[in-house]
Amino acid sequence: MIVLTTEEAHRLVAAVDLSHPFGHRDRAMLVLAFHTGLRVGELASLDVVDVADKDVPRETLFVRAEISKGSRSRVVPLNDMARRAIASLLLFNRKRGFSVQSKAPLLVTRKHTRLSVRSIQRTVAELRVKAGLDVPATPHSMRHTFASQIATRTGNLRVVQKLLGHERLNTAAIYTHPGRQELVAAVDQLAKEVV
């Protein structure tokens, strides 16, 4: 399980070239992924109606059963960063002439089609290289990063379980293991205390 540090997450997002025709879409997509913990398939399957009502970002995201793994729907609260990312995506789509009707895809290609899972994976892989990250950053590592941050901040595995849509609590328990930041801090502390 790869969890990105805060600094690595920032570097990944900062690697997006905003002068590229789809740079603003890609940046907002990454921010949305980091702040919702969605699976890449769920992210790719989002329609405008899932995240906004009359061009206003929703307070919560209802992940429909038909787009979620295991066909289990769930509710993910949208924090301020996620809502700003949604607003940015809606603005991007409107400016580019893409539909913002309720059943339109949220993430769109230049051909006005839904952005594929493979395209999202490829975009993240390219940004990882551009950001110079040593770890294999993927859309799934962004999900792990979200879950680890929630587990660390709340200490409540039930919250992690519900947000990620896991059927079993023990599946969420992996997020309580020490992350790389804790491991680095422990080894650094050792260097200060041991000859």
C-alpha positions as CSV (number, residue, x, y, z in Angstrom):
1,M,0.0,0.0,0.0
2,I,1.5,3.3,-1.1
3,V,0.5,6.4,0.8
4,L,1.8,9.7,-0.4
5,T,3.2,12.2,2.1
6,T,1.7,15.7,2.1
7,E,4.7,17.0,0.3
8,E,4.5,14.3,-2.4
9,A,0.8,15.0,-2.9
10,H,1.5,18.7,-3.3
11,R,4.3,18.0,-5.8
12,L,2.0,15.7,-7.8
13,V,-0.7,18.4,-8.1
14,A,1.9,21.1,-8.8
15,A,3.3,19.1,-11.7
16,V,0.1,19.8,-13.7
17,D,0.9,22.2,-16.5
18,L,-2.0,24.8,-16.3
19,S,-1.1,26.2,-19.7
20,H,-1.9,22.7,-21.3
21,P,-5.5,22.7,-22.8
22,F,-6.6,20.2,-20.1
23,G,-4.3,21.3,-17.3
24,H,-7.1,22.8,-15.2
25,R,-9.2,19.7,-15.6
26,D,-6.3,17.5,-14.5
27,R,-5.5,19.6,-11.5
28,A,-9.1,19.7,-10.3
29,M,-9.4,15.9,-11.0
30,L,-6.4,15.2,-8.7
31,V,-7.7,17.5,-6.0
32,L,-11.1,15.8,-6.1
33,A,-9.5,12.4,-5.9
34,F,-7.3,13.3,-2.9
35,H,-10.3,14.8,-1.1
36,T,-12.9,12.0,-1.7
37,G,-10.9,8.8,-1.8
38,L,-12.8,7.6,-4.8
39,R,-11.7,4.6,-6.8
40,V,-10.5,5.4,-10.2
41,G,-13.5,3.8,-11.8
42,E,-15.8,5.8,-9.6
43,L,-14.0,9.0,-10.5
44,A,-14.3,8.3,-14.2
45,S,-17.9,7.4,-13.9
46,L,-19.1,10.6,-12.2
47,D,-21.8,12.5,-13.9
48,V,-22.5,16.2,-13.3
49,V,-25.6,15.3,-11.3
50,D,-23.5,13.3,-8.9
51,V,-21.5,16.3,-7.8
52,A,-23.7,19.4,-8.5
53,D,-27.2,20.7,-8.6
54,K,-27.9,23.7,-11.0
55,D,-24.1,24.4,-11.3
56,V,-23.7,24.5,-7.5
57,P,-21.4,21.8,-6.0
58,R,-23.2,19.5,-3.6
59,E,-22.4,19.1,0.1
60,T,-22.2,15.4,-0.3
61,L,-21.4,12.9,-3.0
62,F,-23.7,9.9,-3.3
63,V,-21.6,7.2,-4.9
64,R,-24.2,5.2,-6.9
65,A,-24.2,1.4,-6.5
66,E,-23.8,0.9,-10.2
67,I,-20.5,2.7,-10.3
68,S,-19.0,1.4,-7.0
69,K,-17.1,-1.8,-6.4
70,G,-19.3,-4.5,-4.9
71,S,-22.4,-2.5,-6.0
72,R,-22.6,-0.8,-2.6
73,S,-23.6,2.9,-2.6
74,R,-22.2,5.2,-0.1
75,V,-22.2,8.9,0.9
76,V,-19.0,10.9,0.9
77,P,-19.1,14.4,2.4
78,L,-17.5,17.0,0.1
79,N,-15.1,19.3,1.9
80,D,-14.3,22.8,0.7
81,M,-11.4,21.7,-1.5
82,A,-13.5,19.0,-3.1
83,R,-16.3,21.5,-3.8
84,R,-13.8,24.0,-5.3
85,A,-12.4,21.2,-7.5
86,I,-16.0,20.4,-8.7
87,A,-16.7,24.1,-9.4
88,S,-13.4,24.3,-11.4
89,L,-14.4,21.2,-13.4
90,L,-17.8,22.6,-14.2
91,L,-16.3,26.0,-15.2
92,F,-13.7,24.1,-17.4
93,N,-16.4,22.1,-19.1
94,R,-18.6,25.1,-19.7
95,K,-15.7,27.2,-21.1
96,R,-14.6,24.4,-23.5
97,G,-18.2,23.8,-24.8
98,F,-18.6,20.5,-23.0
99,S,-22.1,19.7,-21.6
100,V,-22.8,20.5,-18.0
101,Q,-26.2,18.9,-18.1
102,S,-27.1,16.6,-15.2
103,K,-26.4,13.3,-17.1
104,A,-23.2,14.6,-18.8
105,P,-19.8,13.1,-17.6
106,L,-17.9,15.3,-15.2
107,L,-14.5,14.4,-16.6
108,V,-14.4,14.8,-20.4
109,T,-12.0,14.3,-23.3
110,R,-11.4,16.7,-26.2
111,K,-13.8,14.5,-28.2
112,H,-16.6,15.2,-25.7
113,T,-16.5,11.6,-24.3
114,R,-16.1,10.4,-20.8
115,L,-12.5,10.3,-19.6
116,S,-11.5,6.6,-19.3
117,V,-10.0,4.9,-16.3
118,R,-6.8,4.2,-18.3
119,S,-6.5,7.9,-19.3
120,I,-6.7,8.9,-15.6
121,Q,-4.1,6.3,-14.7
122,R,-1.8,7.4,-17.6
123,T,-2.2,11.1,-16.6
124,V,-1.2,10.3,-13.0
125,A,1.8,8.2,-14.1
126,E,3.0,11.1,-16.3
127,L,2.6,13.6,-13.5
128,R,4.5,11.3,-11.1
129,V,7.5,11.3,-13.4
130,K,7.2,15.1,-14.0
131,A,7.0,15.6,-10.2
132,G,10.1,13.5,-9.7
133,L,8.4,11.3,-7.1
134,D,10.3,8.2,-5.9
135,V,7.1,6.3,-5.1
136,P,4.7,4.8,-7.6
137,A,1.9,7.4,-7.3
138,T,-1.3,6.1,-8.9
139,P,-5.0,6.9,-8.5
140,H,-5.2,4.1,-6.0
141,S,-2.4,5.6,-3.9
142,M,-4.4,8.8,-3.8
143,R,-7.3,6.8,-2.4
144,H,-4.9,5.3,0.2
145,T,-3.6,8.7,1.0
146,F,-7.1,10.0,1.7
147,A,-7.9,7.0,3.9
148,S,-4.7,7.2,5.9
149,Q,-5.2,10.9,6.5
150,I,-8.8,10.2,7.7
151,A,-7.6,7.4,10.0
152,T,-4.8,9.5,11.4
153,R,-7.1,12.5,12.1
154,T,-10.1,10.6,13.5
155,G,-8.7,7.4,14.8
156,N,-12.0,5.9,13.8
157,L,-11.9,2.9,11.5
158,R,-15.7,2.9,11.1
159,V,-15.4,6.4,9.4
160,V,-12.7,5.1,7.1
161,Q,-14.8,2.0,6.3
162,K,-17.9,4.0,5.5
163,L,-16.0,6.6,3.4
164,L,-14.2,4.1,1.3
165,G,-17.2,1.7,0.9
166,H,-15.4,-1.3,2.5
167,E,-17.7,-4.1,3.5
168,R,-15.5,-5.3,6.4
169,L,-14.0,-3.2,9.1
170,N,-10.7,-5.2,9.0
171,T,-10.2,-4.0,5.5
172,A,-10.0,-0.4,6.8
173,A,-7.5,-1.5,9.5
174,I,-4.6,-1.3,7.1
175,Y,-4.7,2.5,7.3
176,T,-3.7,2.3,11.0
177,H,-0.3,1.0,10.2
178,P,2.6,3.5,10.4
179,G,3.1,5.4,7.2
180,R,6.4,6.3,5.6
181,Q,6.5,9.7,7.4
182,E,6.4,7.9,10.8
183,L,9.1,5.4,9.6
184,V,11.4,8.1,8.4
185,A,10.9,10.1,11.7
186,A,11.8,6.9,13.7
187,V,14.9,6.3,11.7
188,D,15.9,9.9,11.9
189,Q,15.5,9.9,15.6
190,L,17.7,6.8,15.8
191,A,20.4,8.6,14.0
192,K,20.4,11.4,16.6
193,E,20.5,9.0,19.6
194,V,22.7,6.1,18.5
195,V,26.4,6.3,17.8
